[in-house]
Structure formats: structure tokens, C-alpha cells
Amino acid sequence: MGYLLLEGGAEFGGRMREPDLKAIELAGGFEAPVRIIPTAAAPDNNHQRAGDNGIRWFQSLGARDVGSIPLIDKTSANDEGIAKSLREAKLIYMLGGFTGYLGETLKGSAAWQAVLEAYATGAVVAGSSAGAMVMCEFYYDPSRGQVVDGLNLVPNVIVMPHYDPFGKSWASRLLEISRGTLIGIDEQTGMLDDGAGTWGVHGAGSVTLYRNQKVENYEAGKAFSV
């Protein structure tokens, strides 16, 4: 089994250096194939620019094999060539954008099955903002104002990204309607699992958990279980 990295947003602006470097290390180093999924940016036709930003960012960190996958809709999500590229990746990174579109496009697709196969054989699966949200068992879809079933790589969890600037404003509503543990992730911050159920906090901010009617806060360097 591989590793999971959930980030709170502000990716590719030079502010996720620590968690992203750790992800590259766990993926096997700078020669490991990194594949970016820009699907969440497709509804406003921003996937090309966002994917290119991701390529430049990971290359600036030292990664030498970086590509953005043209996965933008249900048809491409079931393209065998795209699935093969994801199956062979060692670090798979899902960008932020339109949460519901990303979740629905990937759900039940050949591409997502390929991601699961890569993860099962040791790959790092990462997501920022919407990318982190859909990785969980449940996610909040702002466009519908509803909590829906996610892709379930992180059971019994729902993530609130961009927690420090605005994500925390979702907390009171989600505590009423959501299932599972609520986790707020600050921008410039990631939570990375160790492959054995413990999560470490990396970056400039902190991670906040709402569970058992209590609020817990973990800063960089701290660890927790969910």
C-alpha cells in the first residue's frame, strides 16, 4: 500500500514545498513518474493552465518525469491510455477546482481504478482542495450545498480545505448534516499518512479535527489518527 497526502489549497505557488517534497521522496525520488489530474479545473476550461502550473511546480522541486493527464470528462476518464499512465505513476496529484465535477467524473471510472491499483502497489495519491475533498468517504459539494459520497480512500472523514481563510465557515453547517470526522486543513498545509493509520502535519499551518463534540488542533510536526 502507498501513501495519501491531503492539502488545504494554495498549491503550486511555492507554498507547499515541504509536503510536496516529502511526497516525492515517498514516491521514490526525483526520477519517479509524477502525474497530475487537472479534472477539477475543466468546467471553466482552466485545466491546461492548471496542469502546466503543476508541471512547472514539481519540476522546480527537482522532479524529472512530470506530466499532466488530459482527463477532463467521463470519456477521457475511461480512456485506456490515460488509465495506463496513472497505473504506472508513483505520485498522482489531483488539483483543486470544481469539487462535484471531479468526484462524479472519477467515480467508477477506469482512471480511478488505475489510481487505486497504483496506490495498492506503493504510489502516493495526493490532492489539494477539491482533490483532497473527493479522496474522502464523504465530501461537501458547495455547488449543491450537500454532503455526498466520495471516493473513499480516507474512510469516515470529510475535509474542509482552505480552512484558515474561509473553510472554517462551513463547520457549523457540516456538523449538522455530515457523517464522520470533520477535518479542516489550512492553506499551505498538508496531512500525510504513514501507511499505518497515523497522519503527520506538514507545512505552514495546522489541521483541525471535529470529533466526539471536541475540537482538536495539530500544528506542523504533530501527528494524529482518524
C-alpha positions as CSV (number, residue, x, y, z in Angstrom):
1,M,0.0,0.0,0.0
2,G,1.1,3.5,-0.7
3,Y,0.6,6.9,1.0
4,L,-2.0,9.6,1.0
5,L,-1.5,13.4,1.1
6,L,-4.4,15.8,1.6
7,E,-3.6,19.5,1.2
8,G,-5.6,22.5,2.1
9,G,-5.1,24.6,-1.0
10,A,-2.7,27.3,-2.5
11,E,-0.9,24.6,-4.4
12,F,1.9,25.4,-6.9
13,G,2.5,28.9,-5.5
14,G,5.7,27.9,-3.8
15,R,3.9,27.4,-0.5
16,M,3.5,23.6,-0.5
17,R,7.2,22.9,-0.7
18,E,7.6,20.8,2.4
19,P,4.7,18.3,1.9
20,D,5.3,18.0,-1.8
21,L,8.9,17.3,-1.4
22,K,8.0,14.6,1.2
23,A,5.5,13.1,-1.3
24,I,8.3,13.0,-4.0
25,E,10.6,11.2,-1.5
26,L,7.9,8.6,-0.6
27,A,7.2,8.1,-4.3
28,G,10.8,7.1,-4.9
29,G,12.7,10.3,-5.5
30,F,13.2,12.7,-8.3
31,E,13.1,10.1,-11.1
32,A,9.6,8.8,-10.0
33,P,6.8,9.5,-12.5
34,V,4.5,12.3,-11.3
35,R,1.1,12.5,-13.0
36,I,-1.2,15.5,-12.4
37,I,-5.0,15.2,-12.8
38,P,-6.5,18.6,-13.7
39,T,-10.1,17.4,-14.0
40,A,-11.4,19.8,-11.3
41,A,-10.3,22.8,-13.5
42,A,-12.1,21.6,-16.6
43,P,-15.6,23.1,-16.2
44,D,-14.2,26.6,-16.7
45,N,-11.7,25.4,-19.3
46,N,-8.7,26.1,-17.0
47,H,-7.3,22.5,-17.0
48,Q,-4.5,23.2,-19.4
49,R,-3.1,26.2,-17.5
50,A,-3.6,24.5,-14.1
51,G,-1.9,21.3,-15.3
52,D,1.0,23.3,-16.8
53,N,1.4,25.2,-13.5
54,G,1.6,21.8,-11.8
55,I,4.3,20.6,-14.1
56,R,6.4,23.7,-13.6
57,W,6.0,23.4,-9.8
58,F,7.1,19.8,-9.5
59,Q,9.9,20.4,-11.9
60,S,11.1,23.3,-9.7
61,L,11.2,20.8,-6.8
62,G,13.5,18.6,-8.8
63,A,11.1,16.0,-10.3
64,R,12.2,14.9,-13.7
65,D,9.3,12.9,-15.0
66,V,6.2,15.1,-14.7
67,G,3.1,15.2,-16.9
68,S,-0.5,16.5,-16.8
69,I,-3.1,13.9,-17.8
70,P,-5.8,15.0,-20.3
71,L,-8.5,13.7,-18.0
72,I,-11.3,16.2,-18.3
73,D,-14.6,14.3,-18.7
74,K,-16.2,10.9,-18.4
75,T,-15.0,9.8,-21.8
76,S,-11.3,10.6,-21.0
77,A,-11.8,9.1,-17.6
78,N,-12.4,5.7,-19.3
79,D,-9.6,6.0,-21.8
80,E,-7.2,3.1,-21.5
81,G,-4.2,5.1,-22.4
82,I,-4.9,7.6,-19.6
83,A,-5.6,4.7,-17.2
84,K,-2.3,3.1,-18.1
85,S,-0.4,6.3,-17.4
86,L,-2.0,6.6,-14.0
87,R,-1.4,2.9,-13.2
88,E,2.3,3.4,-13.8
89,A,2.6,6.6,-11.8
90,K,4.3,6.8,-8.5
91,L,2.9,10.2,-7.4
92,I,-0.6,11.1,-8.6
93,Y,-1.8,14.6,-7.8
94,M,-5.4,15.9,-8.1
95,L,-5.8,19.7,-8.4
96,G,-8.4,21.9,-6.9
97,G,-11.4,23.4,-8.6
98,F,-14.9,22.2,-9.0
99,T,-15.4,19.5,-6.3
100,G,-18.6,17.8,-7.5
101,Y,-17.4,17.7,-11.1
102,L,-14.1,16.0,-10.1
103,G,-15.9,13.4,-7.9
104,E,-18.5,12.5,-10.4
105,T,-16.0,12.3,-13.3
106,L,-13.7,9.9,-11.4
107,K,-16.3,7.8,-9.7
108,G,-16.5,4.3,-11.2
109,S,-14.1,5.2,-14.0
110,A,-11.2,3.2,-15.5
111,A,-8.9,6.1,-14.4
112,W,-9.9,5.9,-10.8
113,Q,-9.5,2.1,-10.8
114,A,-6.0,2.7,-12.2
115,V,-5.3,5.2,-9.3
116,L,-6.4,2.5,-6.8
117,E,-4.1,0.0,-8.5
118,A,-1.1,2.4,-8.3
119,Y,-1.9,3.1,-4.7
120,A,-2.1,-0.6,-3.9
121,T,1.4,-1.1,-5.3
122,G,3.0,1.8,-3.4
123,A,2.2,5.1,-5.1
124,V,1.5,8.3,-3.4
125,V,-2.0,9.7,-4.1
126,A,-2.3,13.4,-3.3
127,G,-5.0,16.1,-3.7
128,S,-5.3,19.7,-2.9
129,S,-8.6,21.5,-2.1
130,A,-11.2,19.7,-4.2
131,G,-8.7,17.0,-4.9
132,A,-8.3,16.3,-1.2
133,M,-12.1,16.5,-0.6
134,V,-13.1,13.8,-3.1
135,M,-10.5,11.4,-1.7
136,C,-12.5,11.0,1.5
137,E,-15.6,8.8,2.1
138,F,-17.8,11.9,2.0
139,Y,-17.3,15.4,0.6
140,Y,-19.2,18.7,0.7
141,D,-20.3,19.8,-2.7
142,P,-20.6,23.6,-2.4
143,S,-22.5,23.9,-5.7
144,R,-25.3,21.7,-4.4
145,G,-24.9,22.5,-0.7
146,Q,-24.9,18.8,0.1
147,V,-22.7,16.2,1.5
148,V,-22.3,13.3,-0.9
149,D,-20.3,10.0,-1.2
150,G,-16.7,10.5,-2.1
151,L,-14.1,8.1,-3.5
152,N,-13.4,6.6,0.0
153,L,-9.6,6.5,0.2
154,V,-10.0,8.0,3.6
155,P,-12.9,6.4,5.4
156,N,-15.3,8.2,7.8
157,V,-13.8,11.6,7.0
158,I,-15.0,14.9,5.3
159,V,-12.4,17.6,4.6
160,M,-12.8,21.3,4.8
161,P,-9.9,22.8,2.7
162,H,-8.8,26.5,2.8
163,Y,-9.7,26.2,6.5
164,D,-7.9,29.3,7.6
165,P,-9.3,31.9,5.1
166,F,-12.8,30.5,4.8
167,G,-13.2,26.7,5.2
168,K,-14.0,27.1,8.9
169,S,-17.2,28.9,7.9
170,W,-18.5,25.5,6.7
171,A,-18.0,23.8,10.1
172,S,-21.3,24.7,11.8
173,R,-23.4,23.6,8.9
174,L,-21.4,20.4,8.3
175,L,-21.6,19.4,11.9
176,E,-25.3,19.3,11.5
177,I,-25.5,17.4,8.2
178,S,-22.3,15.4,7.8
179,R,-21.3,11.9,8.7
180,G,-17.8,11.1,10.1
181,T,-15.0,13.2,11.4
182,L,-14.7,16.8,10.1
183,I,-11.1,17.8,9.2
184,G,-10.1,21.4,8.4
185,I,-6.8,21.8,6.6
186,D,-5.2,25.3,6.4
187,E,-3.8,26.6,3.1
188,Q,0.0,25.9,2.7
189,T,-0.6,22.8,4.8
190,G,-0.8,19.0,4.2
191,M,-1.7,15.9,6.2
192,L,0.3,12.9,5.1
193,D,-0.3,9.4,6.3
194,D,2.5,7.0,7.2
195,G,0.9,4.0,5.6
196,A,-0.2,2.6,9.0
197,G,-3.0,4.9,10.1
198,T,-1.2,7.9,11.5
199,W,-1.2,11.3,9.9
200,G,1.6,13.9,10.2
201,V,1.1,17.6,9.6
202,H,3.5,19.4,7.2
203,G,3.7,23.0,6.1
204,A,3.0,26.4,7.4
205,G,-0.4,26.0,9.0
206,S,-2.3,23.4,11.1
207,V,-5.0,20.7,10.8
208,T,-8.2,20.9,12.9
209,L,-10.4,17.9,13.8
210,Y,-14.0,18.0,14.9
211,R,-15.0,14.7,16.6
212,N,-16.7,13.5,19.7
213,Q,-18.0,17.0,20.3
214,K,-14.5,18.3,20.7
215,V,-12.1,20.4,18.5
216,E,-8.5,19.3,18.2
217,N,-5.7,21.3,16.6
218,Y,-2.4,19.9,15.3
219,E,0.4,22.1,14.1
220,A,3.3,21.1,11.8
221,G,5.3,18.3,13.2
222,K,2.4,16.8,15.1
223,A,0.7,13.6,14.4
224,F,-2.8,12.2,14.8
225,S,-5.1,9.3,13.9
226,V,-8.6,9.3,12.4
